[in-house]
Amino acid sequence: MKKYSELSQDELIKEKEVLSNEYKQWQAKGLKLDMSRGKPSVEQLNLSMPIFDILDGKSLMRCMNGVETRNYGCLEGIVEAQHLMSEIMDCQPEQVIVCGNSSLNIMFDTVARGYMFGFGGCTPWCKLEKVKWLCPVPGYDRHFAITQHFGFEMINIPMNDDGPDMDMIEDLVSKDDSIKGIWCVPKYSNPQGIVYSDEVVRRMANLKPAAKDFRIFWDNAYAVHHLYKEKCKILNILHECEEADNPSLVFEFASTSKITFAGGGIAAIACNNANRQELKKTLTVQTIGFDKINMLRHARYFMDVESVDEHMKKHAKILRPKFEMVIKTMERDLGDAGCGTWTSPKGGYFITYEAPKGTASRIVELAKEAGVILTPAGAPFPYHMDPNDSIIRFAPSLPPLEELEQAADIFTVCARIAYLEKLILAKA
Amino acid sequence: MKKYSELSQDELIKEKEVLSNEYKQWQAKGLKLDMSRGKPSVEQLNLSMPIFDILDGKSLMRCMNGVETRNYGCLEGIVEAQHLMSEIMDCQPEQVIVCGNSSLNIMFDTVARGYMFGFGGCTPWCKLEKVKWLCPVPGYDRHFAITQHFGFEMINIPMNDDGPDMDMIEDLVSKDDSIKGIWCVPKYSNPQGIVYSDEVVRRMANLKPAAKDFRIFWDNAYAVHHLYKEKCKILNILHECEEADNPSLVFEFASTSKITFAGGGIAAIACNNANRQELKKTLTVQTIGFDKINMLRHARYFMDVESVDEHMKKHAKILRPKFEMVIKTMERDLGDAGCGTWTSPKGGYFITYEAPKGTASRIVELAKEAGVILTPAGAPFPYHMDPNDSIIRFAPSLPPLEELEQAADIFTVCARIAYLEKLILAKA
């Protein structure tokens, strides 16, 4: 079969007719499929149900150092949970503060802290004329929503295969002291599944920002979320920052939302001692302590990182066929046609489809009208503005495999129609 | 027996010698008793242990309207939990947003929201030269810590028997648009156990603040925390604000921290629709949702407000003898001597002892040296400054009755010694 780009106008129109008929057949089915968010499936949620047998009405509720989990106090979280999260985050337990149920909430609070009280004795950002933020793109829409909410100017940083464009980042942060931070998802990045290379992590740790209060927001959301036996590894950013004599440069975040329950797990922040002491000055005013009972439940359920690994293998077993099916469908339907490209991630929650320029919004629109809700085109970019209108984040986790098959079929029909429309218009 | 104030110098010295001997005997015991914080006792925590049998590995995890509690979403909390918290807060379920484990955290976040983004379209407080806050005193130290952390100027408002001095409040807020809020604990106030009268609540709801973004922070922490059969009631502030055509004036807060587990319960904010919509604009950026599983556990454990009432009776049964013993000890040892006054609250967590002027710090110091940790003198005041050095917050909940008896005995010895020292010095 020829590539679409090599077809004549007649051939294009004919191909579009075939696909439009197929599209109408899908529409007639009246499906309602939601691929918009990276939510775990019910099957995955069921994996963690035994965690509710960990505590019962007769459980001992003190943790190993005697802290009563049912009462106030213990601002940094119980030691067992610090230990668990440090294993997941590949850092030291004493670098970790275990918080509530949402790492996004910790990230928001951390930005808010810089905004209200400032970092390292610098002027709080709310007192500055302008604050800028670096946003590797495509990236996580909820990150960008935070920095947009604060009115920061977001600067797109292109992603390479091994992480964000470090030349550009080094250049920007060294010159402009209004740049105060960068969002990073260093492993199995949202949405491309990119794993930062050792070089990228080292260059990140060795940044020499003009702003003393510049911070890397290292969202290690998919630290243990491998799809395959091969576990991609990244360098320990806290360690690299210390080595680079930049120990306060980074805040790292993680949660068990996609290990146990989305929004029902525990979340944590890790940083060096200086950042930690500063953080605690606000935290001790903000709360008497986070939910230690859920920490205890998690820490007793996952006795060590091996049991986390075993658990994550079960997730992978459910997720892998979904990812592979979607990718196979794309290869089958879009490969020969030369219609866009897609990622084949080794972990994480997303497949990124890069459509022919200018067709992403149209694909999302077509899919919607055939009953498939995709993440809005543009969502993985600051201000929802994809300069090429080409990136679509595909979230295969939530639906059962059977529904996902339908969604993938519909998706490739929509992608081809949108591309054909574009080509036909260009030749008209 | 004569009042201390009527004793001669010789009699004072003699009395002091007797008490100093008693004090030394206490010191010799090397006790370590902590009365500093209003923590529930282990016996109270045990009351709620059956809540851990509510969910097990086989439970159905969807709530009544089908929301999956183990997955993301449902920003306002599950309907069952909204209902439960609305019963506790005496308001409408649709006014409630159920959040995480800590109402203090919600209060901090709400102040932070006014500071960063502003209320009702007004200038965010971080952009203002000066922000002032009204603080009924004595009050809750953690409230004052929040407004101090933001650098607000705190203004003391004297408490009367039926709530704060409304004349002063009305006068201040009507004149000064830099006053942006007031802390209130309207029922069984911390630390005096005062219950706001209907008149105080109505006058509060009818305030005409110069600042359009003035808000009442209504911390209904002890809404159902009665010590006796008689349940003190307060007017519904949200309703009164509506009646007064002031519907956006108030944020109400509550939690189950002293119903189930301190720091392991659920917390909520209630407000009118305009405040709610504004709040949600930030909340939706801040988090994908709070822990719905703990909400489900609580909502299923407390099927209705009657079951909360029954549960609170069990708490009262444990707490009441502690309160009564302390008060009885004060009456016995301090009454005839005319050494200070104390409250006899009908609910809540504290007894307030008002020592003879200028002796509170000394009492706390003496108690500490005899092994009894009290809340620091001054703590119930902004900047920890008690203008009369006379208020001591006594928290009888945590220790077992036997330890509490010792603590109360030591306390009254210390209170008398401090008073005697003062009287002797005055006559010297």
Interface residues (C-beta under 8 A of the other chain):
Chain A: R37 K39 P40 V42 L45 S48 M49 P50 I51 F52 D53 L55 D56 G57 K58 S59 M61 E68 T69 R70 N71 Y72 G73 G100 N101 S102 L104 N105 F108 D109 A112 Y115 M116 F117 P124 C126 K127 R142 A145 I146 H149 F150 S257 F261 A262 G263 G264 T282 V285 Q286 T287 I288 G289 F290 D291 K292 I293 N294
Chain B: R37 K39 P40 V42 L45 S48 M49 P50 I51 F52 D53 L55 D56 G57 K58 S59 M61 E68 T69 R70 N71 Y72 G73 G100 N101 S102 L104 N105 F108 D109 A112 Y115 M116 F117 P124 C126 K127 R142 A145 I146 H149 F150 S257 F261 A262 G263 G264 T282 V285 Q286 T287 I288 G289 F290 D291 K292 I293 N294
